[in-house]
Every structure is written in C-alpha cells, then in structure tokens.
C-alpha cells in the first residue's frame, strides 16, 4: 500500500512537472489551433522534418498526403491522432516517431500548419470546381 501510494505520488509529480501539454496526455484538439504564428513556425518545421517524405505542403509523395480526405477539414482524423502519429510514428513503417527530436509545442505547430494547409487546399479545389460550373458560350 505504501509502495502504491508512493508510485501515485511520483506519477502525479511527473505529470505536474511536465510541460503544458506533456507526453501521454495529448489533448484531443490542437491547443495552438488558429494561431497564425504557430502555423508559420510549423511550416518551417515541416519543411525541415517531413517534406522529404510527405512532399511539399504535405501533398503526399513517398509518405501519404496529410491535408485531404480524412485529414481534410471536417475529416475523421483528429488533431490528437495526428499528434500521436507524429510523436510516436507507426511501428514497422518508415514513419518514425519525433517525440525525442521535436518539442510538444513544435509538433502542435506542425499540426497547426497542416490544418491551415488543408483549409487552403479545400478552398482552392472549390475555386476550380466553381470555375468548371461556369458555362462556355
Ligand atoms: C522517412 C520518411 C518520413 C518522414 C521523414 C516522415 N514521415 Fe510521416 N509517414 C511516412 C510513411 C511512409 C507513412 C505511412 C506509414 C504506413 O505505411 O502506414 C507516414 C505516415 C504519416 C502519418 C499518417 C498518415 C496516414 O494517413 O496514415 C502522419 C500523420 C505523418 N506521417 C506525419 C508526418 C510528419 C508531420 C512528419 C514530420 C514531423 C513526418 N510524417 C515525417 C514517412 C515519413
């Protein structure tokens, strides 16, 4: 019992001492969502860490695209899922985890960038679609 209490106290101390959004307690939604400056930093980080596989602006290359469909606006994949994938990777694939090379805040900055890019891609697609609907005479 004493040991159990001590473990609990230790875990609580660790959790309390962790950063604002520490490991294992990723919020479901990006705490930096709609923070333009964060998205700007994320763009830079994406270019340095992810682009070589996911192509420019996450449009997909060696690794899958990260801005449309389930990753698009209103898509099924949450910020929390994206965070987990970036932090811990997908074992057995080329997608390694970044939890040791990037800070939590930097991972959320990348997510802010990708979500903003997803909105931009959707808006651009809609423009093309609307344009297609203009009849030619
Ligand atoms: C060495 C190449 C490589 C790098 C670098 C890389 N990825 Fe990936 N990533 C992949 C591959 C390959 C997959 C698909 C894994 C699989 O087979 O399921 C993937 C999967 C993902 C997925 C899940 C996509 C899905 O639809 O299943 C996310 C999200 C992701 N990567 C984000 C990132 C981010 C953000 C970075 C930069 C911090 C990054 N990746 C860096 C290769 C890479």
Boltz pocket constraint, residues with backbone or C-beta under 6 A from the ligand:
constraints:
  - pocket:
      binder: B
      contacts: [[A, 45], [A, 46], [A, 49], [A, 50], [A, 51], [A, 52], [A, 53], [A, 54], [A, 62], [A, 63], [A, 64], [A, 65], [A, 66], [A, 81], [A, 82], [A, 85], [A, 86], [A, 90], [A, 93], [A, 94], [A, 95], [A, 96], [A, 98], [A, 110]]
      max_distance: 6.0
